[in-house]
């Protein structure tokens, strides 16, 4: 997600649902629902707990306080502050597009599914996903590109 100006209420909740969030330094943020006698919805109870500490989450939800991008970065709510967040986000997407789409997908899936699980479950899933990648076309393409500077192209996610 890319934010600038004001990122309040539902807009902030949508942005927090993104894997990566780039913002201008002057962007302001707020979870404003308390101002209207409501609680945040749109899965904020899930996304917020994955990004910041519970005391910060409670304070932001209960007060609806407006805060600056620097605090959002400190709280873990944005990934990067940038003069040109759209260009930075597009450059990051370009970097990802050069990687095996299978490795990107399974890397994300692995972290999403194991971030708050026990070690054994995490390691078991890691092994299972690695077995799905080894020897497949996109693994071979990535290896060929690194060893031989091969021009082979990736296939869509398998």
C-alpha positions as CSV (number, residue, x, y, z in Angstrom):
1,X,0.0,0.0,0.0
2,X,1.1,3.6,-0.6
3,X,-0.2,6.3,1.7
4,X,0.0,10.1,1.6
5,X,-2.0,12.9,3.1
6,X,-4.4,11.4,5.6
7,X,-4.9,7.7,6.2
8,X,-7.8,7.5,8.6
9,X,-10.4,4.9,9.6
10,X,-11.2,2.5,6.9
11,X,-8.4,3.8,4.7
12,X,-5.9,2.9,7.4
13,X,-7.5,-0.5,7.9
14,X,-7.2,-1.3,4.2
15,X,-3.6,-0.1,4.2
16,X,-2.7,-2.3,7.2
17,X,-4.0,-5.3,5.3
18,X,-1.2,-5.0,2.8
19,X,2.1,-6.9,3.2
20,X,4.1,-3.8,2.7
21,X,3.2,-0.2,3.4
22,X,5.1,2.9,2.0
23,X,4.3,6.4,3.1
24,X,5.2,10.0,2.7
25,X,6.8,11.7,5.8
26,X,3.8,14.1,6.1
27,X,1.1,11.4,6.1
28,X,-1.1,11.3,9.2
29,X,-2.8,8.2,10.5
30,X,-5.7,7.5,12.8
31,X,-8.0,4.6,13.8
32,X,-10.9,7.0,14.3
33,X,-13.8,4.7,15.0
34,X,-13.8,5.6,18.8
35,X,-14.6,9.2,17.8
36,X,-17.9,7.8,16.4
37,X,-18.7,5.5,19.2
38,X,-17.6,2.4,17.3
39,X,-14.8,-0.1,17.2
40,X,-12.6,-0.8,14.2
41,X,-13.7,-3.6,11.9
42,X,-12.5,-4.7,8.5
43,X,-10.2,-7.3,10.2
44,X,-8.2,-4.7,12.2
45,X,-8.3,-7.0,15.2
46,X,-6.2,-9.4,13.2
47,X,-3.9,-7.1,11.2
48,X,-3.1,-4.7,14.1
49,X,-2.0,-7.5,16.5
50,X,0.4,-8.8,13.8
51,X,2.0,-5.4,13.4
52,X,2.4,-3.7,16.8
53,X,2.3,-4.2,20.6
54,X,-1.0,-4.6,22.4
55,X,-0.6,-1.4,24.5
56,X,0.0,0.7,21.4
57,X,-3.0,-1.0,19.6
58,X,-5.3,-0.4,22.6
59,X,-4.2,3.3,22.8
60,X,-4.8,3.9,19.1
61,X,-8.2,2.1,19.1
62,X,-9.5,3.7,22.3
63,X,-8.4,7.2,21.6
64,X,-8.6,7.6,17.9
65,X,-5.5,9.8,18.2
66,X,-4.0,11.2,15.0
67,X,-0.3,10.4,14.7
68,X,2.5,11.0,12.2
69,X,4.3,8.7,9.8
70,X,7.4,8.6,12.0
71,X,5.3,7.1,14.8
72,X,3.6,4.8,12.4
73,X,7.0,3.5,11.4
74,X,8.1,3.2,15.0
75,X,4.9,1.2,15.8
76,X,5.5,-1.2,12.9
77,X,2.4,0.1,11.0
78,X,4.3,1.2,7.9
79,X,7.3,-0.4,6.2
80,X,9.1,2.7,5.0
81,X,8.9,6.5,4.8
82,X,9.8,7.9,1.4
83,X,9.8,11.1,-0.6
84,X,8.3,9.1,-3.4
85,X,6.5,6.0,-1.9
86,X,4.8,5.0,-5.1
87,X,8.1,4.8,-7.0
88,X,9.7,2.9,-4.0
89,X,6.7,0.5,-3.9
90,X,6.9,-0.1,-7.7
91,X,10.7,-0.7,-7.5
92,X,10.1,-3.2,-4.7
93,X,7.4,-5.0,-6.8
94,X,9.9,-5.0,-9.7
95,X,12.5,-6.7,-7.4
96,X,9.9,-9.3,-6.4
97,X,9.0,-10.0,-10.0
98,X,12.5,-11.1,-10.6
99,X,12.1,-13.9,-8.1
100,X,10.5,-17.3,-8.5
101,X,6.8,-16.7,-8.0
102,X,6.6,-20.0,-6.3
103,X,9.3,-19.0,-3.8
104,X,7.7,-15.7,-3.1
105,X,4.3,-17.3,-2.6
106,X,5.5,-20.1,-0.3
107,X,7.8,-17.7,1.6
108,X,4.8,-15.5,2.3
109,X,2.6,-18.4,3.1
110,X,5.2,-19.9,5.4
111,X,5.6,-16.8,7.5
112,X,1.9,-16.1,7.6
113,X,1.1,-19.6,8.9
114,X,4.0,-20.0,11.3
115,X,4.6,-16.5,12.8
116,X,2.8,-17.4,16.0
117,X,3.0,-21.2,16.1
118,X,5.3,-23.6,17.9
119,X,8.7,-24.4,16.6
120,X,7.9,-28.0,15.5
121,X,4.9,-27.0,13.5
122,X,6.9,-24.2,11.8
123,X,9.8,-26.4,10.9
124,X,7.5,-29.1,9.6
125,X,5.7,-26.6,7.4
126,X,9.0,-25.2,6.2
127,X,10.2,-28.7,5.1
128,X,6.9,-29.4,3.4
129,X,6.9,-26.2,1.4
130,X,10.6,-26.6,0.5
131,X,9.8,-30.1,-0.9
132,X,7.1,-28.5,-3.1
133,X,9.7,-26.1,-4.5
134,X,12.8,-28.3,-5.0
135,X,13.3,-29.5,-8.6
136,X,10.3,-27.7,-10.1
137,X,10.6,-25.5,-13.1
138,X,10.8,-22.1,-11.3
139,X,13.5,-23.5,-8.9
140,X,15.5,-24.6,-11.9
141,X,15.1,-21.3,-13.6
142,X,16.2,-19.4,-10.5
143,X,19.3,-21.6,-10.1
144,X,20.1,-21.3,-13.8
145,X,19.9,-17.5,-13.6
146,X,22.3,-17.4,-10.7
147,X,24.8,-20.0,-11.9
148,X,24.7,-19.5,-15.7
149,X,23.0,-16.1,-16.2
150,X,20.3,-18.0,-18.1
151,X,17.5,-16.0,-19.8
152,X,14.9,-18.7,-19.0
153,X,11.6,-17.3,-17.8
154,X,9.5,-18.2,-14.8
155,X,6.2,-19.8,-15.2
156,X,3.1,-18.6,-13.2
157,X,2.8,-19.8,-9.7
158,X,2.6,-23.6,-9.6
